[in-house]
């Protein structure tokens, strides 16, 4: 869902963010910045998980096993 709204933005900050994010316009800049904030928060929460000593490869294998046992069969790997 996209909603049109009016907000006050610091134009210098938007220009600086646009350079960092390599975006084309203000809308893309704001969207990418919001995605980055949400991603950072999710990664911080993920880092707090107790994985019981499992490695990334262990987790990938667990996920692969779960996906491959679905009724529709294996996914293209």
N, C-alpha and C positions, 0 to 999 in steps of 0.2 A: 504494500500500500504506500502510495506517495501522497504527501500532503503539502500543499502550497502554504507558506507562512511568511511573515515579515519579521526579520530580526535585525538587530543592530550588531554589526561586525566591525572589528578593528581592521581596516583595509590593509594596513602594513602587516599585521599578523597573518591575514589571509594570503597576502602576496608571498610572505616568507614560507608559509605552509605549502603553498602551491609549488614553490621551488623545491622544497624537500620531498613532497609527494609526487612531483612531476605530473600534476593534473592540469587539465585544460581550462577549467572555469571554476567559479566559486562553488557551485553546487557539487561538482565532483570533489573539490577540495574538502568541503564539509563532510560529505559522505565517507570519503577515505579516512578522514581524521576520526570520525565516529567509529568506523570499523576497527581502526587501530586501537582505540580505547577499549572497545568491547573485547577484542582479541587479547589485549594485554591482561585484562581482568580475568578472562577465562584461563589463560596460561598461568596466572598467579594462583588461581584456585586449583588448577590441575597439579601444580608443583607441591601443593599441600597434601595431596593424596598419599596414603601409605600403600605402596604397591607390593608390600611383603617381599621385597628383594627381587622382584621380577624385572627383567631387562626390557628394553623396547622391543627386541626381537621376540621375547616370550609373549608380550602383549599382542604383537602382530600375528603370531601363530595362533593364539587364542581366538583372535578375531577371525582369522582365515578359517579356522575349524568351524566356527559358528556360521559363517556365511556359506561355506561349502555344503553344510548339512541342511540348508533350506530346501523346501519341497521342489523349488524350481531348478535345483541343480547348481552346478558350479558356475561362477561368473567368469567371464573371459579374463584370464590372467596373463 
